[in-house]
Amino acid sequence: MKAYVDQDLCISCGLCISICEEVFSWNDDDKAQAIDEEVPEELEDSVKEAIESCPTEAISEIE
């Protein structure tokens, strides 16, 4: 799985980063971004939690 953050929907709340900082980080526009590569299997549950927790539904799973 891969994660994607829609920059138009992200409000920079930082919830995804606090849930899974190994996958999500701040970009130069102070919005969340996801790593480009596949999410390590041991982090998939955390990424799914971040997807479900995002208040603007800016994060999606890409297969």
C-alpha positions as CSV (number, residue, x, y, z in Angstrom):
1,M,0.0,0.0,0.0
2,K,0.9,3.6,-0.5
3,A,-0.5,6.7,1.2
4,Y,-1.4,10.0,-0.5
5,V,-2.2,13.4,1.0
6,D,-4.4,15.7,-1.1
7,Q,-2.7,19.1,-0.6
8,D,-5.9,21.0,-1.4
9,L,-7.7,19.3,1.5
10,C,-4.9,19.2,4.1
11,I,-5.4,21.8,6.9
12,S,-2.0,21.1,8.6
13,C,-3.6,19.7,11.8
14,G,-0.7,17.3,12.2
15,L,-2.8,14.3,13.4
16,C,-1.4,12.0,10.7
17,I,2.2,12.9,11.6
18,S,1.5,12.3,15.3
19,I,0.0,8.9,14.5
20,C,2.7,7.7,12.1
21,E,5.7,10.0,11.7
22,E,7.6,7.2,9.9
23,V,5.2,7.7,6.9
24,F,3.9,11.3,7.2
25,S,5.9,14.5,7.5
26,W,5.7,18.3,6.9
27,N,6.4,19.6,3.4
28,D,7.8,23.1,2.5
29,D,4.2,24.4,2.5
30,D,3.7,23.3,6.1
31,K,1.2,20.6,4.9
32,A,1.4,16.9,5.5
33,Q,2.9,14.6,2.9
34,A,3.5,10.9,2.7
35,I,6.6,8.9,1.8
36,D,6.8,8.1,-1.9
37,E,7.6,4.4,-1.5
38,E,5.5,1.5,-0.3
39,V,4.4,1.7,3.4
40,P,6.2,-1.0,5.4
41,E,3.8,-3.8,6.3
42,E,4.3,-3.2,10.1
43,L,3.1,0.4,9.7
44,E,0.0,-0.3,7.6
45,D,-2.3,-0.3,10.6
46,S,-1.0,3.1,11.7
47,V,-1.5,4.5,8.3
48,K,-5.1,3.2,8.2
49,E,-5.6,4.9,11.5
50,A,-4.3,8.2,10.1
51,I,-6.6,7.8,7.1
52,E,-9.6,7.3,9.3
53,S,-8.6,10.1,11.7
54,C,-8.0,12.8,9.2
55,P,-10.7,15.5,9.8
56,T,-10.8,16.6,6.1
57,E,-10.4,13.1,4.6
58,A,-7.2,14.4,2.8
59,I,-5.4,11.1,3.1
60,S,-6.1,8.1,0.9
61,E,-4.7,4.7,0.2
62,I,-3.2,4.0,-3.2
63,E,-2.6,0.4,-4.3
